[in-house]
Every structure is written in C-alpha cells, then in structure tokens.
Amino acid sequence: MSSVRPLLLRLHFYAGVLIGPFLMIAALSGAAYAISPQIEKIVYAGLLTPADPDAPAVPLAQQVAAAEQVTTVSGLAAVRPAPDGGTTRVIFDDGTFAESYRHAVFVDPGTGAVLGQATVYGTTGAMPLRSWIDELHRSLHLGDVGRYYSELAASWLWVVTLGGLAMWVMRSRSTRAALVIDRGATGRARSRTWHGVLGIWAAVGFLGISATGLTWSQLAGENVTELRSQLDWSTPTVSTTVARAAAVTGGEHSGHGGGVVTTPSTVDLSTIDQVLAAARSADVDSDQVEISPPSGEGRTWVVTEIHREYPTSVDVAAVDPTSFEVTDVVRFGDYPFMAKMARWGVDLHMGTMFGLVNQLALVALALVLAGMIVLGYRMWWQRGGRRSVLGTPPPRGSWLRLPAWLIAVGVPAVFALAWFMPLFGIPLLAFLVVDVVAGTLRARRPA
C-alpha cells in the first residue's frame, strides 16, 4: 500500500485546495437548513399554530370551502389536514409557480377560520424562509446552473473522505493514534492530527451525505435514476384510475420536485371527509397526509402519507370518487429493499427521519466538515501555501510507481466513475491539466 499513498496524497491535496470552497458553502448552508424547521415554527407561528390545539376539528370540507373563498391563486391541488397541534393547509397551483412551489392557505381546524396565505415548497411544505435556505444550499439561488456547485461538492466529498481515511489509517501507528487527538503535537502536525481524527470519526456521515446528495443532482442524478430503473429499485406507484391503469404519484425525491395537478371543475370537494375516512380505513392513518383530488374523469382521489420520521409512513391509497372504495394501496413495506434505503437516505439527509436528533447530527457533521476544511487550508499554508498559489504539492509521478494490476483495474474504474458522475470526471481532468502545467513551469525555472 506504500505505493498508493503518494498518489492519494496528491489527489487529496488538489481536491482539498480546489474543491474545498464548494464543500464549505455546502456544509454551512446545510447546517442552516438542518435547524431551519425550529426557526420556521417561531417565525410563522401565526400560520402554523391554531388558537386552541385541543379543540375538535370542524369538517374538512368546511375548511376547504373557507380557503377557496380567500385564496389569491386558483386551481386546488391538494389538502393537508391539520396534524396534531397544527393547522390545515389547502394548497393551490395555477401552473405559474416554479417547480415544487405551491400556494397554501392556512386554516384553523378548530374554528374553520383562515389564518393567512404563503408560498410553500416540496413535500416538507417548507415556508418561505426555509425554502430560501434550501435554495441557497442547493443552487446558491442561481437556478439550474447553480446546482452544479452542490453536485460538484457531492461528487468529491466521498473521494476526499475515502482518500483521507486511507492515508490516515496507513500513517497511524496504532488504533489509538488513528482515533485519538495527539495533544502533544505542535505546528503542522497538530493541524494534521485534528484533521485526521475528526475525519475518521465523521467518515460514515460524509459518505452518506455524498451519496444521498448525488441522487438529487442534475447530471449524476439522471444516471442514478436510470440505474435504479434498470435494477428494479424504483419506488412503487399507485394506480389512479378507477379501471386500475398505472399512474405515477411521486417518489422519495418528492421533497424536491413534483408536477402540477389541479382539480377539474366536476370534482365534488364536499366529499373530502368521506375520502379521508376511506383511506383511514385502509390503514393510511399517519397524522400527516396529503389528499390530492382526481386529476380528470375516471381518476381517483389519492391520499398519501407524508410523515417522514421513523417508523416511515409513506403509504398511498387511491379512493374511488363515487363509491369511496379504496381501489389501490401501495405500502412502504412492499417497497424493494433499495427503494427503502433510498427513502431512508433522503430523509436522513433532510434531517426528518429522527427529528431533532437527526438535525443536530447533521449540524455536527456540517461543522466538522467546515472545521476540517479550515484545518486543511492551514496545513496547506504551513506547507508553503504562503509562497505560491498552490503551495508545495506532494511529489509528481507517483502513479508510475503503482503496481501494473492496480493501473489495469483503476484506470477503467476511474473512467466509469467519470462517466457516471461528470462533475467528478471534469474536475479530475482539470487537476491533471493544472498538475502538468505546474510541473512544466517548475521544470523551466532556472536552477
């Protein structure tokens, strides 16, 4: 393994120096998003909290009617009955909103009074402040172009994590040395011990964040979706026709996406309480559900569990609008194993799976990553960063000393990864160009 370490060191060096700023932005904005639900509850308390949380709810149809009287956006898209201690959301979408954004009217379930209106985002129903933080984390508010930054960070986080982990383990003289800070170290050695020990404890979390982040990305995300489809790992869908023809209702990424479905004028919204009761009888009984009206003639109502905490509640039921019979049900327990893993991974990444514990863990991971980046730059500076743009990189030509079998296996693997994750491959090519240019310039300097 001694022949591999110089190559890992050189790759880790270039990735740390050049990708570090993108990882720092992703880490800090991710930490802000992780704690945003608590901030949201304070900022929007007037919309999210009923006057009397213990009061019995008036009929849901009455709440929908009240919302329709005041909404500033036409086209009823869905209804979210009030969860415990919360308010009902009657959601509208006229097709003019950006992807995943919709308009919500908030209704006090105990009185039927309208409390206000706001634009909300995704399955989590994020309010404007949390949506703003989410867009910052995902795209820097630059739209699709900005999403390349977060994909770049996710594409390289696993590389620097595994490379750094391998180097630290090879360098450490014992298990204790790998896992415990050396309090006696000074200078660059002190920076290195903190950087290495923090990294080894946080490695699993970094890998999970990287993997789940890639599923949302633009380029690699498409390849992940195609791979899951080919391997039959996709989320099952529920039939939304009375004749039981197949139709898609959404998947584990519905927190960041979704189409526009509005209510046809022929739908009788006064029957929504019966629809909900039918779904409840089919054990679609989470305290958080979204009720979507039929999207056209011959279509069913769809009642979807949206509770994201463990144990996972994402069952879906289709309800006949005439007979109120449940015509189809998709249970989370029937998902393929990898579809379940994808669901859990997304919920962990968003901080919803284990509530506050999950959120605090994400904040800790983000702050550790930010701290490691600072320590990495400090080591770079201590190694000679003050004297040149890239400091003093590890020696060149390390790949020539690799075993032939490793080159034969590694080169095709790198090309495959570069194809699957373009924002891993393109920067890697850039690193090689920078390395060659830097080496050429050094060779031409007079002795």
N, C-alpha and C positions, 0 to 999 in steps of 0.2 A: 504493500500500500504506500510505501515511501515514494514511489514514482508518481503516484497520483496526486499527492499533496501539493506540489508546486503548481500544477495545473488548476486545482481547486482554489488555491490561494490567489492566483492571477485573475481567475474568473470572479471570485468573491470581491476582489479589490475593485475591478472595473464596475461590477454591478453595484457595489456599495456606493462608490463615488457618483455614478451617473444616474442610478435609479433611486437612490436614497431620497431625493426631494419629493418624488412622486409617492413613495411609501410614507413619508412624513405627513403629507397632506391627507392621504387616505386614513392614516392612523388617527390624527387629531379630529378630522371631521367624523370619522366612525365613532370615536369616543363621545362626541357631542350628540350624535344620533342615538347612541345607546341610552343616554339619560334623558332624551327628549320627551318620552311619554310622561314622566313626572312633571316636567316643566309645562307640558301641554295641559295637564289636568288643572294646573294653577291658572295659567293664562286664559284658558277657555272654560273656566268653571261655570260661568253663566249659561253656556250652551250644553255642557256635559252633565250638569247636576240638577235633578228635579227638586222642586220645592219641598216635597215630602217623599223621600225614597221608599218609605214603608206603605204609602197609600196604594190601594188596589188600582190596577190599570183600567182605564176606560177601553172600550173595544178598539182594536187596531184600525178597523175601517174608519172609525171616527177620527183617529189621529191622522190618517192619510188624507181624509177629506179636509181637515184643518190646514194641512200643509199645502194642499193643492190650491187653497184659497189665497195663499200669500206668496207662493213661490215666484221668483223672478226668472226662472228657467222652466221651459216646457219640456214634456217628454218624461214621464215617470219611468225610471229604470229599475228601481229596487226599493225594498223597505227592510230596515233593520230594527226589529222590535227591541225595546229597551232591555239591556242586560241588567243584572242586579245592581241597583244603585245608580243606573244611568238613564239616559234619555233615548227616545226613539229617533231614528234617522230616516227620513223619507227622501230618497235620492232621485235626482233628475239629471237628464243628459240630453241636450238638444243637438249633439253632434259637433258643437263648436269648441269643445274643450280639448286640451292636449291629451295625449294617451294616458289613460288611467286616472285622469282627473274628472271629478263629477261635482254636482251641486247638491248640498244637503240642507234640508230644513229640519231643525231640531224641535221635537215636540215633547212636552212634559207628559209622561204616560199616565200620571195620576189625575191630571186636570184636562188634558187634551189641548192645552194652551201652547201656542208656538213661541219658542224662546229665542229664535233667531235663525240666520242662514249663514253658510260658509262653504267654501270650496274644499273638498276633501280628496284624499289620494289613496288609491290602491285598496287591497283587502283589509289592511290595518285601519283604514279610514283616517289616515293622518290629517291633522288640522294644518292650516297654512304654515305655522312656524315649523312644525316637524317636517312638512313637505319641503320647505326651503332648505333645511339642514340635509335632508335626504338627497336633494338635487345637488347640493354642494359636494356631498360625499361621492355621488355617482358620476357627476359630469361637470362640476365646477360652474354650473349654470350656463354652460356653453352648448347645450343640446347634444346631438349625436356625436359631434366632433369631440366634445369634452369627455365623452365616455371612454375614449381611447386612453385617457390618463389612468382611470381606475383599472382598465383591463391590463395596461402595462404593469401597474403595481401588482395585480393579482398574478400575472404571468411570471413575475420574477420573485415574488415573495417565497414561493416554495423552493426556488433554485438557491437563493441566498441562505434559506433556512437549512436545507439538506447539506449544502456545501459547507456552511459554517459548522454544522453539527458534526460532520465527518472530520473536519480539521481539528475541532476542539477535542474530540474523543481520541484522535491519533496523537495529539500533542500531550494530553493529560497522562501523568504517570500512574494515576490510580483513580478509582471511582470517586473517592473523596475529593481529589483535586479537580475532577470534572464537575462536581455538583456543588462545591462549597467555595465561597469567595476567599481568596488568599489575602488576608488582612495585612500581611507584611509587604505586599508588593507595592512598588512605587513607580512613578513615571508612566511610560507606555505599558509596562507590564501590569500596572494597576488598572488602566483602562481596558486592557485585554482580558483580565480575569473577570471583571464585571460584565463585559460584553459577552464572553463565552458562557458564563454561568447563567446569566439571565436568558440567553438564547436556548440553552439546553432544557431549562425548565419550561420555557414557553413554546418549544418547537411544535408540539402536537397542536396547540391552538393556532399557531401561524399556518400550519399546513391545512387545517380545517377552514380557516378564513380564506386562504388562497383558493382552495378547491371550490368552495361554495360561491366565492366571488366570480370565478370564471364562468359559472353556469348562467350568470346574468349578462355577461359581456357580449359585445356585438359580433366579433369575429369568432373567437373560440366558442362562444355560447351557441352559435349555429351548429358547430361541429359536435358539441355535447348533445344537443337536441337530436341531431341525426343519428349519433351513436346509440342513444337510448332507444330511439325508434327501431333501429336495426336489431338491437338486442332484446326488444320487447320489454324495456324497462319504463315505458311511458305510464303516466297516470291514467287509470281507467276513467271513462267518461260515461255519463248517464244519458239515456235516450230521452229526448224532449218532445217526441211526437206521440200522439195518442196511439198511433199504429206501431210504436216502438222502433222507429228508424233511428239510426245513430246520430248523435249531435254532441258537440263539444260544449262543456260548461266551464272549463278552466282547469288549471293545474297548480303545481306548487309554486309557480312564479307569479300567481295572480296578485301578489302583493305589489308587483311592479309592472303590471300590464293588464290588459282587458279590452274587450271590444265594446261597442255601443249597442245596447239593446233597449229599445223603448217600447212602451206599451201601446198596442193597437187600440183604436177607439172602441172596439167591440168588447174589450175585457171588462167584466163586472168586478170592480175593485171592492164592492161591498162584501164580497165573499172571502176576503183575505183571511179573516179569522178562521173560517172553515178549512181553508187551505193549510194554515199553520197547524190546526188541530190534527189534520190528517197526517202531516209529516211527523208530528209528535207521536202519533200512534205507531209510526214505523220506526220509532227509536231515533229519529233525527231530533234529539232533545237537548242539545247544548244550550247554554244560556245565551250564546251569541250565534245568531243565524242571519242569513240574508235571503229574502224572499224576492225572486225575480218573476215578474208577470210573463204570461205567454208572449212569445215574440211574433206570433201570427196565428192564422187559422190552423186548427189541428195540432197546435202546440200545447204543451203542459206548463203549469207553474213549476218552478224549480226552487226548492228550499235547500240551502247549503249551510252546513255548519262552518263557522269561521273562527272558532275558538282555537287559538294557536298554542296554548300552554299544554304541557304534558299532564295526563294522557291525551294524545292527539285526538281532536274531534273535528273531522272534515268529511263526515258522511254527507251524501247528497240524495235527495228524494225528488222524484217527478210526480206531480199531482194533476190528475185529470180535472180541467176547469168546470166540467159539467157534473160528473158523478162524485168528484172529490175522492176518488180512489187513488192510491199510490200505484203508479204504473211501472216504476222502476226505482231501484235503490242501488247506490254504489257505496260500499263500506270501506273504510280505511283498512280494516283487517283483511280485505281481499286484494289490496294493492300488491304488486310484485315487490319482493324484498328491496330491490334497488330503488323503486319508486318511493318506498317508505323512507329509505336512507336519504333520498333527495329532499323529501318533505322535512325530515328532521334537521338536515343540514341547513336548509334555508331558514328554518325557524330559529336555530341556534345562532346563525349569522345575524339575524334581525333582532335577537335578544328577547324573543317572545316565548321560547319553549319552557324555561324555568323561571319566568318572571324576573323579580328584582335580582336574584342570584345570577341569572344569565346576563343581565345588564351589567352588573358590577364586574363579572368575569370579562366581558368584552371591553369595558373601560380599562381594567387592569392590563389586558393584552395590548390594547392600543397604546397605553402609556409606557409599557415595557418596550414595545417596538420603537416608539419615539425616542426613548432613552438610549436604546441600542444604536439607533442611527446617530445620535449625538456622540456617543462613545466611539462609534466607527469613524466619524469625521475627526474626532480628537486624535485617534490613533494615526489616521492619515496625516494630520498636521504634525504630530510628533515624529512621524517617519520621514518628513521632508516636504509636506504639503505647502509650507510657507515659502519654499524656494521655487516651485513651478506649479503650473495649472493642475497637473495630475500627480504631483509629488514624485516619490520614488516607487514605481511599481515593482512587484516581485520579478525575478529574472525571466527573460523571454526564452522560448524554445522548449518549454517544459513538456509539451505534448510529444516531442520527438523521443522522449525517454520512456514513453508508455509502452507496455507490452503489446506486441502485434495483435494478439487476440482481443485486447481491450479496444484498440483502434478499430478493428474489424467490426466489433459489436457496437461500439459507441458512436461512430460516425453515422451509420444508418439510423440509430435511435435518435440522435440529435436532429437529423433531417426530418424524421417523422414528427417529433415534437414541434419543430419549427413550422411544419405544415398545419398541425392541429391547433397550435397557438401562435398565430402570426406575430403577435406582439412580444413573443419570446424570440422568435427567429429573426425579425428585423433588427432589434437592438443587438442581438448576438453578432449579426453581420457588422453592425456599426462598431461594436467593440473590436472586432478583428481589424477593421479598417483603421481605427484610431491606433490600435496597437502597432500595426505595420508602419503607419506614418510616423508615430512617435519613435519607433525603433530606427527608422531610416534617418530621421533628423538627428538622433543621438550619434548614429554612426558617422555622420558627415561633420560633426563638430571636431575642430582641431584638438589634438591631444594636449 
